[in-house]
C-alpha cells in the first residue's frame, strides 16, 4: 500500500493544509517529502472523500423574502433566486454568474425525475454548461420538448444541441426529434419520420420533469426573432395573436392562460404545452428585465410550478404583479426596466 492509499496519512496531510493553514512547501519540508507528492496527496484526499469541498452563499434575508413572496403569490412549489451581481458586468457575464448559482439546486431537482423534457434558448444552453459533469451515469432520459427551429441559425434554438448539453452534464441517455437522413422513397421517409415522432410522443406521455425558458412574443422585443430571415418574419408576424403575453415553447399565451395555437400549424412541432401543468416538476428559467413580464405570466398561468431567476428580475416581478393586481395597464412593448 502506497502513501496515496493510506487514509490516515491523507487525513494528516489534508489537516496540515486545510486546518493548520500550511502551504504545500511547508508541508513537504515538515514531512520530508517533495512538494509534488504533497500536491498529489491533497488531490487524492479530495478524490477518496477525506476532503469534501462545499460552496455555499451566505444567507440573504432580502433574497429569502422575495423567494417566499413570489412562491406564495404565484402558488409555486419553489423559487430559486441567484444574487444579482453588484459589479454590473456585461449581460453574458451576468447571466453566467447567475446560472453558476442556480445550476446546483436545479440539477438536484431534475435529477430526481425519470424523463426530463428540455426546451430551447440561450439560458438553457448556458445552464447545462454551468453544471459540473456527473461522476456516474444516471437512469434519467433527456428528450426535446419541441423540434429544432427553422429559419434561424442560433445554436441555442436547436433543441438537439441543448438536449446534448444536458445529457452530457447529467450523464443521461438522450432522444432526439429528427427527420430521417435518407430513405429509399418518399413513403419510407414518411414512415421513418412518423416512427421517430411516435417514439418522442411516448416519452412525452411519461415525462415527469421539464425545464424551459420564456420570452416576449413581440417580434421587436424577442432577441431571437429579430434574427429571422425576412421570409420567416413575415410568416411569424401574421400568426402571433394580438395581446399575447409570453412565449411557451414556441406558442404565445394570453393573460388568462389560454394558448394561441395559430403558429402551431406554421412552424412548431412539439409537446402539448398544457401537459406542463400536470408535471411533478416544471421549471421555467428566465433572467433579465425583458423576462419580467413573460416569467410572471407563465407562472400565473400554471405552466410552471418552479421558477428560477436572479434577484433583480425577481424583485421586478413583484412590482409587475402589484401593477396587475391594482388593475394598472402594462406597456408590453418595453423591457420594463422601470420596475427594477
C-alpha positions as CSV (number, residue, x, y, z in Angstrom):
1,X,0.0,0.0,0.0
2,X,1.4,3.4,-1.0
3,X,1.1,6.7,0.7
4,X,-1.8,7.6,-1.7
5,X,-3.9,4.7,-0.2
6,X,-3.2,5.4,3.5
7,X,-6.3,7.2,4.7
8,X,-4.8,8.2,8.0
9,X,-1.8,9.8,6.2
10,X,-4.0,11.5,3.7
11,X,-6.1,12.9,6.6
12,X,-2.9,14.2,8.3
13,X,-1.6,15.9,5.1
14,X,-5.1,17.4,4.5
15,X,-5.3,18.7,8.1
16,X,-2.0,20.5,7.7
17,X,-3.3,22.3,4.6
18,X,-6.9,23.0,5.4
19,X,-7.0,23.3,9.2
20,X,-3.5,24.5,10.0
21,X,-3.1,26.8,7.0
22,X,0.3,25.4,6.0
23,X,1.3,25.9,2.3
24,X,2.4,22.9,0.3
25,X,6.1,23.7,0.5
26,X,5.9,23.8,4.4
27,X,4.1,20.5,4.5
28,X,6.7,19.0,2.2
29,X,9.5,20.2,4.5
30,X,7.8,19.0,7.7
31,X,7.2,15.6,6.2
32,X,10.5,15.2,4.4
33,X,8.8,14.6,1.0
34,X,8.6,16.5,-2.3
35,X,6.1,19.3,-2.9
36,X,4.8,17.4,-5.9
37,X,3.9,14.4,-3.7
38,X,2.0,16.7,-1.3
39,X,0.0,18.1,-4.2
40,X,-0.8,14.5,-5.3
41,X,-1.8,13.5,-1.8
42,X,-4.2,16.5,-1.5
43,X,-5.8,15.6,-4.8
44,X,-6.1,12.0,-3.6
45,X,-7.7,13.2,-0.3
46,X,-10.4,15.0,-2.3
47,X,-10.9,12.1,-4.6
48,X,-11.5,9.5,-1.9
49,X,-13.7,11.8,0.2
50,X,-11.3,12.6,3.0
51,X,-11.7,16.3,1.9
52,X,-15.1,17.5,0.8
53,X,-15.4,21.0,-0.6
54,X,-18.7,22.8,0.0
55,X,-19.7,26.0,-1.7
56,X,-22.5,28.0,0.0
57,X,-23.7,31.5,-0.3
58,X,-24.3,33.4,2.9
59,X,-28.0,33.7,3.9
60,X,-29.6,36.9,2.4
61,X,-32.8,37.8,4.2
62,X,-33.9,40.1,1.4
63,X,-33.5,37.4,-1.2
64,X,-35.3,34.9,1.0
65,X,-38.2,37.3,1.5
66,X,-38.6,37.8,-2.3
67,X,-38.5,34.0,-2.8
68,X,-41.2,33.5,-0.2
69,X,-43.4,36.2,-1.6
70,X,-43.2,35.0,-5.2
71,X,-43.8,31.4,-4.1
72,X,-47.0,32.4,-2.2
73,X,-48.4,34.9,-4.7
74,X,-47.9,32.6,-7.7
75,X,-48.8,29.4,-6.0
76,X,-45.5,27.7,-6.8
77,X,-43.7,24.7,-5.3
78,X,-40.4,26.5,-5.3
79,X,-38.5,29.6,-6.3
80,X,-34.7,29.7,-7.0
81,X,-33.1,33.2,-7.0
82,X,-29.5,34.0,-7.6
83,X,-28.0,37.2,-6.2
84,X,-27.6,39.8,-8.8
85,X,-24.0,41.0,-9.4
86,X,-23.2,44.3,-7.7
87,X,-20.4,44.9,-10.3
88,X,-22.9,45.2,-13.2
89,X,-20.9,43.1,-15.6
90,X,-21.7,42.6,-19.3
91,X,-25.1,40.8,-19.9
92,X,-23.4,37.5,-20.8
93,X,-21.2,37.5,-17.7
94,X,-24.1,38.4,-15.5
95,X,-26.1,35.5,-17.0
96,X,-23.2,33.1,-16.3
97,X,-22.8,34.4,-12.7
98,X,-26.5,33.7,-12.0
99,X,-26.5,30.3,-13.7
100,X,-23.5,29.2,-11.7
101,X,-25.5,29.7,-8.6
102,X,-28.8,28.2,-10.0
103,X,-27.2,25.1,-11.5
104,X,-26.8,23.1,-8.4
105,X,-30.4,23.4,-7.0
106,X,-31.9,22.9,-10.4
107,X,-29.7,19.9,-11.1
108,X,-30.7,18.3,-7.7
109,X,-34.4,18.8,-8.6
110,X,-34.3,17.5,-12.2
111,X,-32.1,14.5,-11.3
112,X,-35.0,13.0,-9.3
113,X,-37.0,12.5,-12.4
114,X,-37.2,9.7,-14.9
115,X,-37.8,11.6,-18.1
116,X,-36.6,15.2,-18.5
117,X,-38.1,17.4,-21.2
118,X,-35.8,20.3,-22.3
119,X,-36.8,23.4,-24.2
120,X,-34.6,25.9,-26.1
121,X,-32.9,29.2,-25.6
122,X,-29.6,30.7,-24.6
123,X,-30.3,30.5,-20.9
124,X,-31.0,26.7,-21.0
125,X,-28.0,26.2,-23.3
126,X,-25.8,28.1,-20.9
127,X,-27.2,26.5,-17.8
128,X,-26.2,23.0,-18.9
129,X,-22.7,24.3,-19.5
130,X,-22.5,25.5,-15.8
131,X,-23.4,22.1,-14.5
132,X,-20.4,20.0,-13.4
133,X,-20.3,16.7,-15.2
134,X,-21.9,13.9,-13.3
135,X,-19.5,11.3,-11.9
136,X,-21.8,8.4,-12.6
137,X,-24.3,7.6,-15.3
138,X,-27.9,8.2,-14.4
139,X,-31.1,6.4,-15.3
140,X,-32.6,9.8,-16.5
141,X,-33.7,10.2,-20.1
142,X,-33.5,13.6,-21.7
143,X,-35.9,14.5,-24.6
144,X,-36.6,17.7,-26.5
145,X,-39.9,19.4,-25.8
146,X,-40.1,20.7,-29.4
147,X,-38.3,20.3,-32.7
148,X,-35.3,22.3,-33.9
149,X,-36.1,25.9,-35.0
150,X,-36.2,26.7,-38.7
151,X,-35.2,30.0,-40.3
152,X,-32.7,30.7,-37.5
153,X,-29.0,29.9,-37.3
154,X,-28.9,30.3,-33.5
155,X,-27.5,27.2,-31.8
156,X,-29.5,28.0,-28.7
157,X,-32.7,27.3,-30.7
158,X,-31.6,23.9,-31.9
159,X,-33.1,21.7,-29.3
160,X,-30.9,18.8,-30.3
161,X,-27.9,20.9,-29.2
162,X,-29.5,21.8,-25.9
163,X,-30.5,18.2,-25.2
164,X,-27.0,17.0,-25.9
165,X,-25.6,19.6,-23.4
166,X,-28.0,18.4,-20.7
167,X,-27.4,14.7,-21.3
168,X,-23.7,15.2,-21.2
169,X,-23.9,17.1,-17.9
170,X,-26.3,14.6,-16.3
171,X,-24.6,11.5,-17.8
172,X,-28.0,10.6,-19.1
173,X,-29.4,9.0,-22.3
174,X,-30.9,11.3,-24.9
175,X,-33.5,11.0,-27.6
176,X,-33.8,13.5,-30.5
177,X,-36.6,14.9,-32.6
178,X,-35.0,14.1,-36.0
179,X,-36.1,13.5,-39.6
180,X,-34.5,10.5,-41.4
181,X,-31.3,11.4,-43.2
182,X,-32.1,9.0,-46.1
183,X,-34.8,6.7,-47.3
184,X,-35.4,4.6,-50.5
185,X,-38.6,6.6,-51.4
186,X,-40.8,9.3,-50.0
187,X,-43.3,6.8,-48.4
188,X,-40.5,5.1,-46.4
189,X,-39.2,8.6,-45.4
190,X,-42.6,9.5,-44.1
191,X,-42.9,6.2,-42.2
192,X,-39.5,6.6,-40.6
193,X,-40.3,10.2,-39.6
194,X,-43.5,9.0,-38.1
195,X,-41.8,6.3,-36.1
196,X,-39.4,8.9,-34.6
197,X,-42.3,11.2,-33.8
198,X,-44.3,8.5,-32.1
199,X,-41.2,7.5,-30.0
200,X,-40.8,11.1,-28.8
201,X,-44.6,11.3,-28.1
202,X,-44.5,8.2,-26.0
203,X,-41.7,9.7,-23.9
204,X,-43.7,12.9,-23.5
205,X,-46.6,10.8,-22.2
206,X,-44.5,9.5,-19.3
207,X,-42.3,12.6,-18.8
208,X,-42.3,13.8,-15.2
209,X,-39.8,16.7,-15.3
210,X,-39.4,19.7,-17.7
211,X,-37.3,22.8,-17.9
212,X,-37.9,25.6,-20.3
213,X,-37.5,29.3,-20.9
214,X,-39.8,32.1,-21.9
215,X,-39.7,35.4,-23.7
216,X,-41.8,38.1,-25.2
217,X,-43.9,37.4,-28.3
218,X,-43.3,40.8,-29.8
219,X,-41.0,40.3,-32.7
220,X,-39.3,43.6,-31.9
221,X,-38.5,42.6,-28.3
222,X,-37.7,38.9,-28.8
223,X,-33.9,38.6,-29.1
224,X,-34.1,35.6,-31.4
225,X,-37.0,36.7,-33.6
226,X,-35.0,39.7,-34.7
227,X,-32.6,37.3,-36.4
228,X,-35.3,35.7,-38.5
229,X,-34.9,35.9,-42.2
230,X,-37.4,38.4,-43.8
231,X,-39.4,35.5,-45.3
232,X,-39.9,33.8,-41.9
233,X,-40.5,37.2,-40.2
234,X,-43.5,37.8,-42.5
235,X,-44.9,34.4,-41.6
236,X,-44.4,34.9,-37.9
237,X,-45.9,38.4,-37.7
238,X,-49.1,37.1,-39.4
239,X,-49.5,34.3,-36.9
240,X,-48.9,35.9,-33.4
241,X,-52.2,36.9,-31.8
242,X,-52.6,40.5,-30.6
243,X,-52.4,40.7,-26.8
244,X,-50.4,37.6,-26.2
245,X,-48.2,37.9,-23.1
246,X,-45.4,35.3,-23.3
247,X,-43.9,32.5,-25.3
248,X,-44.1,28.9,-24.0
249,X,-42.1,26.5,-26.2
250,X,-42.9,28.4,-29.4
251,X,-46.6,29.1,-28.6
252,X,-47.9,32.5,-27.5
253,X,-50.1,32.6,-24.4
254,X,-52.7,35.2,-23.3
255,X,-53.0,36.6,-19.8
256,X,-55.8,34.2,-18.9
257,X,-53.5,31.2,-19.7
258,X,-55.2,30.3,-23.0
259,X,-52.9,29.5,-25.9
260,X,-52.7,31.0,-29.3
261,X,-52.4,27.8,-31.4
262,X,-52.2,29.6,-34.8
263,X,-48.4,29.3,-35.1
264,X,-48.6,25.6,-34.4
265,X,-49.7,24.9,-38.0
266,X,-46.9,27.1,-39.3
267,X,-43.7,26.2,-37.7
268,X,-43.9,24.2,-34.5
269,X,-43.6,20.5,-33.7
270,X,-43.6,19.9,-30.0
271,X,-45.3,18.7,-26.9
272,X,-48.8,19.8,-25.9
273,X,-47.8,22.7,-23.6
274,X,-50.8,22.1,-21.4
275,X,-49.0,18.9,-20.2
276,X,-46.6,21.2,-18.3
277,X,-49.4,22.0,-15.9
278,X,-49.6,18.3,-14.8
279,X,-45.9,17.5,-14.3
280,X,-44.4,16.9,-10.9
281,X,-41.7,19.4,-11.8
282,X,-42.0,22.1,-14.4
283,X,-39.2,24.7,-14.2
284,X,-39.3,28.0,-16.1
285,X,-35.9,29.8,-16.0
286,X,-35.6,33.3,-17.3
287,X,-33.3,36.2,-16.4
288,X,-33.3,39.9,-17.4
289,X,-35.6,42.9,-17.5
290,X,-37.2,41.7,-20.7
291,X,-38.2,38.5,-19.0
292,X,-40.1,40.1,-16.0
293,X,-43.5,40.0,-17.7
294,X,-43.2,36.7,-19.5
295,X,-41.9,34.8,-16.5
296,X,-44.7,36.4,-14.4
297,X,-47.4,35.3,-16.9
298,X,-46.0,31.8,-17.3
299,X,-46.1,31.3,-13.5
300,X,-49.5,32.9,-13.1
301,X,-50.9,30.7,-15.9
302,X,-49.7,27.5,-14.2
303,X,-47.3,26.3,-16.9
304,X,-44.5,26.2,-14.3
305,X,-44.5,25.1,-10.7
306,X,-40.9,26.2,-10.1
307,X,-39.2,29.3,-11.4
308,X,-35.5,30.3,-11.5
309,X,-34.1,33.8,-12.0
310,X,-31.9,36.4,-10.4
311,X,-32.7,38.9,-7.7
312,X,-33.2,42.0,-9.9
313,X,-35.7,40.1,-12.1
314,X,-37.5,38.6,-9.1
315,X,-37.8,42.0,-7.4
316,X,-39.2,43.5,-10.6
317,X,-41.7,40.6,-10.9
318,X,-43.2,41.7,-7.5
319,X,-43.6,45.2,-8.9
320,X,-45.1,43.8,-12.1
321,X,-47.6,41.7,-10.1
322,X,-48.5,44.7,-8.0
323,X,-49.5,46.6,-11.1
324,X,-51.6,43.7,-12.4
325,X,-53.4,43.3,-9.1
326,X,-54.0,47.1,-9.0
327,X,-55.6,46.9,-12.5
328,X,-52.9,49.2,-14.0
329,X,-52.0,48.9,-17.6
330,X,-48.8,47.3,-18.6
331,X,-46.8,48.7,-21.5
332,X,-45.8,45.4,-23.0
333,X,-43.5,46.7,-25.8
334,X,-41.0,48.0,-23.3
335,X,-38.4,46.0,-21.4
336,X,-40.0,47.0,-18.1
337,X,-36.7,48.4,-16.7
338,X,-38.7,51.0,-14.7
339,X,-39.8,48.2,-12.4
340,X,-36.3,47.2,-11.5
